[in-house]
Amino acid sequence: MRKTPQPESKLLAPSFVLRYTELEIHETALKHGVSTLDIRHAENQAIRIFEYFDESDRPRILIIGPDRSGNLLELIATIRSDQTARVFHAMKLRPKFQNLIN
């Protein structure tokens, strides 16, 4: 019997809970042809969520999740003062973010 080697364990990043009351989709999120239904599906079924600061030191949320066909999307959002998440970018997952899901 052949035994498949197990992958090496990796240290897990500290977890956090992202809380928002509602998801708003800004019109700029639709410019790459991703539908609002697919954006909502990717957000609801997210496989990874990262909090980061952009080059102007503004807080951002990167959400990686599948559209309704199973294709991975990248969503970038802000959390507004009223705790609404506002998605302003949505497109097919780019290679520069592939390493975040491996």
C-alpha distances in whole Angstrom, upper triangle without the diagonal:
4,6,10,13,15,19,22,24,27,31,32,36,38,39,42,43,45,48,50,52,52,50,53,52,54,55,54,50,51,52,48,48,46,47,49,46,43,44,45,41,40,42,41,37,37,34,35,39,41,44,46,49,50,52,55,54,54,51,48,45,42,41,37,36,36,39,39,37,34,35,35,39,41,44,46,48,51,52,56,58,58,54,54,51,52,49,51,48,45,43,40,38,39,36,38,37,33,32,33,31,28
4,7,9,12,16,19,21,25,28,29,33,36,36,39,41,43,46,48,50,50,48,50,49,52,53,51,48,48,49,45,45,43,45,46,44,41,42,43,39,37,39,39,35,35,31,33,36,38,41,43,46,47,49,52,51,51,48,46,43,40,38,35,34,33,36,37,34,32,32,33,36,38,41,43,46,48,49,53,56,56,52,51,48,49,47,48,45,43,41,37,35,35,33,35,33,30,29,30,28,24
4,6,9,12,15,18,21,24,26,29,32,33,36,38,39,42,45,47,47,45,48,47,49,51,49,46,46,47,44,44,42,43,44,42,39,40,40,37,35,37,36,33,32,28,30,33,35,38,40,43,44,46,49,48,48,45,43,40,37,35,32,32,31,35,35,33,30,31,31,34,35,38,41,43,46,46,50,53,53,49,48,45,47,44,46,43,41,39,35,33,34,31,33,31,28,26,27,25,22
4,6,9,13,15,18,22,23,26,29,30,33,35,36,39,42,44,44,42,45,44,46,47,45,42,43,44,40,41,38,40,41,39,36,37,37,34,32,34,33,30,29,25,26,30,31,35,36,39,40,42,46,44,44,42,39,36,33,32,29,28,28,31,32,30,27,28,27,31,32,35,37,39,42,43,47,49,50,46,45,42,43,41,42,40,37,35,32,29,30,27,29,27,24,23,24,21,18
4,7,9,12,15,19,21,24,27,28,31,33,35,38,41,43,43,42,44,43,45,47,45,41,43,43,40,41,38,40,41,39,36,37,37,34,32,33,33,30,28,25,25,29,30,33,34,37,38,40,43,42,42,40,37,35,32,31,28,28,28,32,33,31,28,28,27,30,31,34,36,38,41,42,45,48,48,45,44,41,42,40,41,39,36,35,32,29,29,26,27,26,23,21,22,20,17
4,6,9,12,16,17,21,23,24,28,30,32,35,37,40,40,39,41,41,43,44,42,39,40,41,38,39,37,38,39,37,34,34,35,32,29,31,30,27,25,22,22,26,26,30,31,35,36,38,41,39,39,37,35,32,29,28,25,25,26,30,31,30,26,27,25,28,29,31,33,35,38,39,42,44,45,41,41,38,39,37,39,36,34,33,30,27,28,25,26,24,21,19,20,18,14
4,6,9,13,14,18,21,22,25,27,29,32,35,38,38,36,39,38,40,41,39,36,38,39,36,37,34,36,37,35,32,32,32,30,27,28,28,25,23,19,20,23,23,26,28,31,32,34,37,36,36,33,31,29,26,25,22,23,24,28,30,28,25,25,23,26,26,29,30,32,35,36,39,42,42,39,38,35,37,34,36,33,31,30,27,24,24,22,22,21,18,15,16,15,11
4,6,10,12,16,19,20,24,27,28,32,35,38,38,37,39,39,40,42,40,37,39,40,37,38,36,38,38,37,34,33,34,31,29,29,29,26,24,20,20,23,23,25,26,30,31,33,36,34,35,32,30,28,26,25,23,24,26,30,32,31,27,27,25,27,27,29,30,32,34,35,39,41,42,38,38,35,37,35,36,34,32,31,29,25,25,23,23,21,19,16,16,15,12
4,7,9,13,15,17,21,23,25,29,32,35,36,34,37,37,39,41,39,36,38,39,36,38,35,37,37,36,33,32,32,30,27,27,28,25,22,19,18,20,20,23,24,28,30,32,34,32,33,30,28,26,24,24,22,23,25,29,31,31,27,27,24,26,26,28,29,30,32,33,36,38,39,35,36,33,35,33,35,33,31,31,29,25,26,23,23,21,19,16,15,15,12
4,6,9,12,14,18,21,23,26,29,33,33,32,34,34,36,38,36,33,36,37,34,36,33,35,35,34,31,30,30,29,25,25,26,23,21,17,16,18,17,20,21,24,26,28,31,29,29,26,25,23,21,21,20,22,24,28,30,30,26,26,23,24,23,25,26,27,29,30,33,35,36,32,33,30,32,30,32,30,29,28,27,23,23,21,20,18,17,14,13,13,11
4,7,9,12,15,19,21,24,27,31,32,31,33,34,35,38,36,33,36,37,35,36,34,35,35,34,32,30,30,29,26,25,26,24,21,18,16,17,16,18,19,22,25,27,29,27,27,24,24,22,20,21,20,22,25,29,31,31,28,27,24,25,24,25,25,26,27,28,31,33,34,30,31,29,31,30,31,30,29,29,28,24,24,23,21,19,18,15,14,14,13
4,6,8,12,15,17,21,24,27,28,27,30,31,32,35,33,30,33,34,32,34,31,33,32,31,29,27,27,26,23,22,22,20,17,15,13,14,13,15,17,20,23,25,27,25,25,22,21,19,18,18,17,19,22,26,28,29,25,25,22,23,21,22,22,23,24,24,28,29,31,27,28,25,27,26,28,27,26,27,26,22,23,22,20,18,17,15,12,13,13
4,6,9,13,15,18,21,25,26,25,28,28,30,33,31,28,31,32,31,32,30,31,30,30,28,25,26,25,22,20,21,20,17,14,12,12,10,12,13,17,19,22,24,21,21,18,18,16,15,16,16,19,22,25,28,29,25,25,22,22,20,20,20,21,21,21,25,26,28,24,25,23,25,24,26,25,25,25,25,21,22,21,19,16,17,14,12,13,14
4,7,10,13,16,20,23,25,24,27,28,30,33,31,29,32,33,32,34,31,32,31,31,28,26,26,25,23,21,21,20,17,16,13,12,11,11,13,17,20,23,24,21,21,18,17,16,16,17,18,20,23,27,29,31,27,27,24,23,21,21,20,20,20,20,23,24,25,22,24,22,24,24,26,25,26,27,27,23,24,24,22,19,20,18,15,16,17
4,7,10,13,16,20,21,21,24,25,27,30,29,27,30,32,30,32,29,29,28,28,26,23,23,22,20,18,18,17,15,13,11,10,10,10,13,17,20,23,24,21,20,17,16,14,14,14,16,17,21,24,26,28,25,25,22,21,20,19,19,18,19,18,21,22,23,19,21,19,22,22,24,24,24,25,25,22,24,24,22,19,20,18,15,15,17
4,6,10,13,16,18,19,21,23,25,28,27,25,28,30,29,31,28,28,26,26,25,22,21,21,19,16,17,17,14,14,12,9,9,9,12,16,19,22,23,20,18,15,14,12,13,14,16,17,21,24,26,28,25,25,22,21,19,18,17,16,16,15,18,19,19,16,17,16,19,19,22,22,23,25,25,23,24,25,23,20,21,20,16,17,20
4,6,10,13,15,16,19,21,23,27,26,24,27,29,29,30,26,26,24,24,23,20,19,19,18,14,14,15,13,14,12,10,11,10,14,17,20,24,24,21,19,15,14,12,14,13,16,17,20,22,25,27,25,25,22,21,19,17,17,15,15,13,16,17,17,13,15,14,17,18,21,21,22,24,25,23,25,26,25,21,23,22,18,19,21
4,7,10,12,12,15,17,20,23,23,20,23,26,26,27,23,23,21,21,20,17,16,17,15,12,13,14,12,13,12,9,9,9,12,15,18,21,22,19,17,13,12,9,11,11,14,15,19,20,23,25,23,23,20,19,17,15,14,12,11,9,13,14,14,10,11,10,13,14,17,18,19,21,23,21,23,25,23,20,22,22,18,18,22
4,7,9,11,14,17,19,23,23,21,24,26,27,27,24,23,21,21,21,18,16,17,16,13,13,15,14,16,15,12,13,12,15,17,20,24,23,21,18,14,14,11,14,13,16,17,20,22,23,26,25,25,22,21,19,16,15,13,12,9,11,12,11,7,9,9,13,14,18,19,20,23,24,23,26,28,26,23,25,25,21,22,25
4,6,8,10,14,16,20,20,18,21,24,25,25,22,21,18,19,19,16,14,16,16,12,12,15,14,17,16,13,14,13,16,18,20,24,23,21,17,14,13,12,14,13,17,17,20,21,22,26,24,25,22,20,18,15,14,11,10,7,9,10,8,5,5,6,10,12,15,17,18,22,24,23,26,28,27,24,26,26,23,23,27
4,7,10,13,16,20,21,19,21,25,26,26,23,21,18,18,19,16,14,16,17,13,13,16,16,19,19,16,18,17,20,21,23,27,26,24,20,17,16,15,17,16,19,19,21,21,23,26,25,26,24,22,20,17,17,14,13,10,10,11,8,6,5,8,11,13,17,19,20,23,25,25,28,31,30,27,28,30,26,26,30
4,6,10,13,16,18,16,18,21,22,22,19,18,14,15,16,13,11,14,15,11,12,15,15,19,19,16,18,17,20,21,22,26,25,24,20,18,16,14,16,15,18,17,19,19,20,24,23,24,22,19,18,15,15,12,12,10,10,12,9,7,5,6,8,11,14,16,17,20,23,23,26,29,28,25,27,29,25,25,29
4,7,10,13,14,12,14,18,19,19,16,14,11,12,13,10,8,11,12,9,10,14,13,17,17,15,16,16,19,20,20,24,23,22,19,16,14,12,14,12,15,15,16,16,17,21,20,20,19,16,15,12,12,9,10,9,10,13,11,9,6,5,6,7,11,13,13,17,19,20,23,26,25,22,24,26,23,23,27
4,6,10,12,10,12,15,17,17,15,13,10,12,13,10,9,13,13,11,13,16,16,20,19,17,18,18,19,20,20,23,22,22,18,17,14,13,15,14,17,17,18,17,18,22,22,21,20,17,16,12,12,9,10,10,10,13,12,11,7,6,5,6,9,12,12,16,19,20,23,26,25,23,25,27,25,25,29
4,6,8,7,8,12,13,13,11,10,7,10,11,8,9,12,12,11,13,16,16,19,19,17,18,18,19,20,19,22,22,22,19,17,15,14,14,13,16,15,16,15,17,20,20,19,18,14,14,10,10,9,11,12,13,16,15,14,10,8,6,5,6,9,9,13,16,18,20,24,23,21,24,26,24,24,28
4,5,6,8,10,13,13,12,12,10,13,14,11,12,16,15,14,17,19,19,22,21,19,20,19,20,20,18,21,20,21,17,17,15,15,15,15,17,18,19,17,20,22,23,21,20,16,15,11,11,9,11,13,13,16,16,15,12,10,7,6,5,8,10,13,17,19,20,24,23,22,25,27,25,25,29
4,5,6,7,11,11,11,11,10,13,14,12,14,17,17,16,19,21,21,24,23,22,22,22,22,22,20,22,22,23,20,20,17,17,18,17,19,19,20,18,20,22,23,21,20,17,16,13,13,12,14,16,16,20,19,19,16,14,10,9,7,9,10,13,17,19,20,24,24,23,25,28,26,27,30
4,5,6,9,10,10,12,11,15,15,12,15,18,17,16,20,21,20,23,22,20,20,20,20,20,17,19,19,21,18,18,15,16,16,16,18,19,19,18,20,22,22,20,19,15,14,11,11,11,13,16,16,20,20,20,17,14,11,9,5,6,8,11,15,17,18,21,21,20,23,26,24,25,28
4,6,7,9,8,9,9,12,11,9,11,14,13,13,16,18,17,19,19,17,18,18,19,19,17,19,20,21,18,17,14,14,13,13,14,15,16,14,17,18,19,17,15,12,10,8,9,9,12,15,16,20,20,19,15,13,9,6,5,4,5,8,12,14,15,19,19,18,20,23,21,22,25
4,6,6,6,6,7,11,10,9,12,14,14,15,17,19,18,21,21,20,21,22,22,23,21,23,23,24,22,21,18,17,16,16,16,16,16,13,16,17,18,16,16,12,12,11,12,13,16,19,19,23,23,22,18,16,13,10,8,7,7,8,12,15,16,20,21,20,22,25,23,24,27
4,6,7,9,11,14,13,12,16,17,16,18,21,22,21,23,23,22,23,23,23,23,20,22,23,24,22,22,19,19,17,17,18,18,18,16,18,19,20,17,17,14,13,12,13,15,18,21,22,25,25,24,21,18,15,12,10,8,8,9,12,15,16,19,20,20,22,25,24,24,28
4,6,9,11,14,12,11,15,16,15,17,20,20,19,21,21,21,21,23,22,23,21,22,23,25,23,23,19,19,16,16,16,16,15,14,16,16,17,14,14,11,11,11,13,15,19,22,23,27,27,26,22,19,17,13,11,8,7,6,8,12,12,16,17,17,18,22,21,22,25
4,6,9,12,10,11,14,15,14,16,19,19,19,21,22,22,23,25,25,26,24,26,27,28,26,25,22,20,18,17,17,16,15,12,14,14,16,13,14,12,13,13,15,17,20,23,25,28,28,26,23,20,17,14,13,11,9,8,10,13,15,18,20,19,20,24,23,23,26
4,7,8,6,7,10,11,11,13,15,16,16,18,19,19,21,22,23,24,23,25,26,27,24,23,20,18,16,14,14,13,11,9,11,12,13,11,11,9,10,10,13,15,18,21,22,26,26,24,20,17,15,12,12,10,6,6,8,12,14,18,19,18,19,22,21,20,24
4,5,5,6,9,10,11,12,14,15,16,19,20,20,22,24,25,26,25,27,28,29,26,25,21,19,18,16,15,14,12,9,10,12,14,13,13,11,13,12,15,16,19,21,22,26,25,23,19,17,15,12,13,12,9,10,12,15,17,21,22,21,22,25,24,23,26
4,5,5,6,9,10,11,12,14,15,18,19,19,21,22,24,25,24,27,27,28,24,23,20,18,17,15,15,14,13,10,11,14,15,15,15,12,13,12,14,14,17,18,19,23,21,20,16,14,12,10,11,11,9,11,14,16,19,23,24,22,23,26,24,23,27
4,5,5,6,9,10,10,12,14,17,19,19,22,23,25,27,26,30,30,30,27,25,22,19,18,15,15,13,11,8,8,11,13,13,14,12,14,13,16,16,19,20,22,25,23,21,18,16,15,13,15,14,12,13,14,17,20,23,25,22,23,26,24,23,26
4,5,5,6,9,10,10,12,14,16,17,19,21,23,25,25,28,29,29,26,24,20,18,16,13,12,10,8,5,6,9,10,10,10,9,11,11,14,15,18,20,22,25,24,22,19,16,15,12,14,13,9,10,11,13,17,20,21,19,19,22,21,19,22
4,5,5,6,9,10,10,13,14,14,16,18,20,22,21,24,25,25,22,20,17,14,13,10,10,9,9,7,9,12,12,11,11,8,9,8,11,11,15,16,18,22,21,18,15,12,11,8,10,10,7,9,11,12,16,19,20,17,18,21,19,18,22
4,5,5,6,9,10,13,15,14,17,19,21,23,23,26,27,26,23,21,18,15,14,11,12,10,10,8,9,13,13,13,13,11,12,10,13,12,15,16,18,21,19,17,14,11,11,10,13,13,11,13,14,15,19,22,23,20,21,23,21,19,23
4,5,5,6,8,11,14,14,17,20,22,25,25,28,29,28,26,23,19,16,15,11,11,8,7,6,6,10,10,11,11,10,12,11,14,15,18,18,21,24,22,20,17,15,15,13,15,15,12,13,13,15,18,21,22,19,19,22,19,18,21
4,6,5,6,9,10,11,14,17,19,21,22,25,26,26,23,20,17,13,11,8,7,4,5,5,8,10,9,9,8,7,8,8,11,13,16,17,20,23,22,19,17,14,14,11,14,12,10,11,11,11,15,18,18,15,16,18,16,14,18
4,6,5,9,10,9,12,14,17,20,20,24,25,24,21,18,15,11,10,7,8,6,8,9,11,14,13,13,11,9,9,8,10,10,13,14,17,20,19,16,13,10,11,10,13,12,10,13,13,13,17,19,20,16,17,19,16,15,19
4,6,9,11,11,15,17,20,23,24,27,28,27,24,21,18,14,13,10,10,8,9,10,11,14,13,14,13,12,13,12,14,14,16,16,19,21,20,17,15,12,14,13,16,16,14,16,16,16,20,22,23,19,20,21,18,17,20
4,6,9,11,14,17,20,23,24,28,29,28,25,22,19,15,13,10,9,6,7,9,10,12,10,12,10,11,12,12,15,15,18,18,21,24,23,20,18,15,17,15,18,17,15,16,15,15,18,20,21,17,17,19,16,14,17
4,6,7,11,14,17,20,21,24,26,24,22,19,16,12,10,6,6,4,7,10,12,14,11,12,9,9,10,10,12,13,16,16,20,23,22,19,17,14,15,14,16,15,13,14,14,12,16,18,18,14,14,16,13,11,14
4,7,10,14,17,20,21,25,26,25,23,20,17,13,11,8,6,5,8,12,14,15,12,12,9,10,11,12,14,16,18,19,22,25,25,21,20,17,19,16,19,17,15,15,14,12,15,16,17,13,12,13,10,8,11
4,7,10,13,16,18,21,23,21,20,17,14,10,8,6,5,7,10,14,17,18,15,14,11,11,10,11,12,13,16,17,20,23,23,20,19,16,17,15,18,16,15,15,15,12,14,15,15,11,11,11,8,7,11
4,7,10,13,15,19,20,18,17,13,11,7,6,5,6,9,13,15,18,20,17,16,13,12,10,9,10,11,12,13,17,19,20,16,16,13,14,13,15,14,14,15,16,13,15,17,15,12,13,13,10,10,14
4,6,10,12,15,17,15,14,11,8,6,5,7,9,12,16,18,21,23,20,19,15,14,11,10,10,10,12,13,16,19,20,17,17,13,15,14,15,15,15,16,17,14,15,16,14,11,13,13,9,11,14
4,7,10,13,15,12,11,7,6,5,6,9,12,15,19,21,24,26,23,22,18,16,13,12,10,10,10,10,14,16,18,15,15,12,14,14,15,15,16,18,19,17,18,19,16,14,16,16,13,15,18
4,7,10,11,9,8,6,5,6,8,11,14,17,21,23,26,28,25,24,20,18,14,13,10,11,10,12,15,17,19,17,17,14,15,15,15,15,17,18,20,17,17,18,15,13,17,16,13,16,19
4,7,8,5,5,4,6,8,10,14,17,20,24,25,29,30,28,26,22,20,16,15,11,11,10,12,15,16,19,17,18,15,15,15,15,15,18,20,21,19,19,20,17,15,19,19,16,19,22
4,5,5,5,7,7,10,11,14,17,20,23,25,28,30,28,25,22,19,15,14,11,11,11,14,16,18,21,19,19,16,15,15,14,13,16,18,20,18,17,18,15,15,19,19,17,20,23
4,5,7,10,10,13,14,18,20,24,27,28,31,32,31,28,24,22,18,17,14,15,14,17,19,21,24,23,22,20,19,18,16,16,19,20,22,20,19,20,16,17,20,20,19,22,25
4,6,9,11,14,16,19,22,25,28,29,33,34,33,30,27,24,20,18,15,15,13,16,17,18,22,21,21,19,18,18,16,17,20,22,24,23,21,23,20,20,24,24,22,25,28
4,7,9,13,15,18,21,25,28,29,33,34,32,30,27,24,20,18,15,14,12,14,15,17,20,19,20,18,17,18,17,17,21,23,25,23,22,23,20,20,23,23,21,24,27
4,6,10,13,16,19,22,26,27,30,32,30,28,25,22,18,16,12,11,9,11,12,13,17,16,16,14,14,14,14,15,18,21,23,22,21,23,20,19,23,23,21,23,26
4,7,10,13,17,20,23,24,28,30,28,26,23,20,16,14,10,9,7,8,10,12,15,13,14,12,12,13,13,14,17,20,22,20,21,22,19,18,21,21,18,21,24
4,7,10,13,16,20,21,24,26,24,22,19,16,13,10,7,6,5,8,10,13,15,13,13,10,10,10,10,11,13,16,18,17,17,19,17,15,18,19,16,18,21
4,6,10,13,16,18,21,23,21,20,16,13,10,8,6,5,6,8,11,14,16,13,12,9,10,9,10,11,12,14,16,15,16,18,16,13,16,17,14,15,19
4,7,10,13,15,19,20,18,16,13,10,7,6,5,7,9,11,15,18,19,16,15,11,11,10,11,10,10,12,13,11,12,14,13,10,13,14,11,12,16
4,6,10,12,15,17,15,14,10,8,6,5,6,8,11,12,16,19,20,16,15,11,12,9,12,10,9,11,12,10,13,15,14,11,12,14,11,11,15
4,7,10,13,14,12,10,7,6,5,6,9,11,14,16,20,23,23,20,18,15,15,12,14,12,10,10,10,8,10,12,12,9,10,12,9,8,12
4,7,10,11,8,8,5,5,7,8,11,13,17,18,21,24,24,21,19,16,16,13,15,13,11,11,10,9,12,14,15,12,12,14,12,10,13
4,7,7,5,5,4,6,9,10,14,16,20,21,24,27,27,24,21,18,18,15,17,15,11,11,9,9,13,15,17,14,13,16,14,12,15
4,5,5,5,6,7,10,11,15,16,20,22,24,28,27,24,21,18,18,15,16,14,11,10,9,11,14,17,19,16,16,19,18,16,18
4,6,8,9,10,14,14,18,20,23,24,27,30,29,26,23,20,20,17,19,17,14,13,12,14,18,20,22,20,19,22,21,18,21
4,6,9,11,14,16,20,22,25,27,30,33,32,29,26,23,23,20,21,19,15,14,12,14,17,19,22,19,18,21,21,18,20
4,6,9,13,15,18,21,24,26,29,32,31,28,26,23,22,19,21,18,15,13,11,12,15,17,19,17,15,18,17,14,16
4,6,10,13,16,19,23,25,28,31,31,28,25,22,21,18,19,16,12,10,7,8,12,13,16,14,13,16,16,13,15
4,7,10,13,16,20,22,25,29,28,25,23,20,19,16,17,14,10,9,6,6,9,11,13,11,10,13,12,10,13
4,6,10,13,17,19,22,25,26,23,20,17,16,12,13,10,7,6,4,5,8,11,13,10,11,14,13,12,15
4,7,10,14,16,19,23,23,21,18,15,14,10,11,8,6,6,6,5,8,11,11,8,10,13,11,11,15
4,6,10,13,16,19,20,17,15,11,10,7,8,5,5,7,9,9,11,14,14,11,13,16,14,14,18
4,7,10,13,17,18,15,13,10,8,6,6,5,7,9,12,11,13,15,14,12,15,17,14,16,19
4,7,9,13,14,12,10,6,5,4,6,7,9,12,15,15,16,19,18,15,18,20,17,18,22
4,6,10,11,9,8,6,5,7,8,10,13,16,19,18,20,22,20,18,21,22,19,21,25
4,7,8,6,6,5,6,9,11,13,16,19,22,21,23,25,23,21,24,25,21,23,26
4,5,5,5,6,7,11,12,15,18,21,24,24,26,28,26,24,27,28,25,26,30
4,5,7,9,11,14,16,19,22,25,28,28,29,32,30,27,31,31,28,29,33
4,6,9,11,14,17,20,22,26,28,28,30,33,31,29,32,32,29,30,34
4,6,9,13,15,18,20,23,26,26,28,30,29,26,28,29,26,26,30
4,6,10,12,15,17,21,23,23,26,29,27,25,27,28,25,26,29
4,6,10,12,13,17,20,20,22,25,23,21,23,25,21,22,26
4,6,9,11,15,18,19,20,24,22,20,23,25,22,23,26
4,6,7,11,14,15,17,20,19,17,20,22,19,20,24
4,7,10,14,15,16,20,19,17,20,22,20,21,25
4,7,10,11,12,16,15,14,17,19,18,19,22
4,7,9,11,14,15,13,15,18,17,17,20
4,6,8,12,13,12,13,17,16,16,19
4,6,10,11,10,11,15,14,14,16
4,7,8,7,7,11,11,10,13
4,5,6,7,10,11,12,14
4,5,5,8,10,11,12
4,6,7,9,11,12
4,6,6,8,10
4,5,6,7
4,5,5
4,6
4
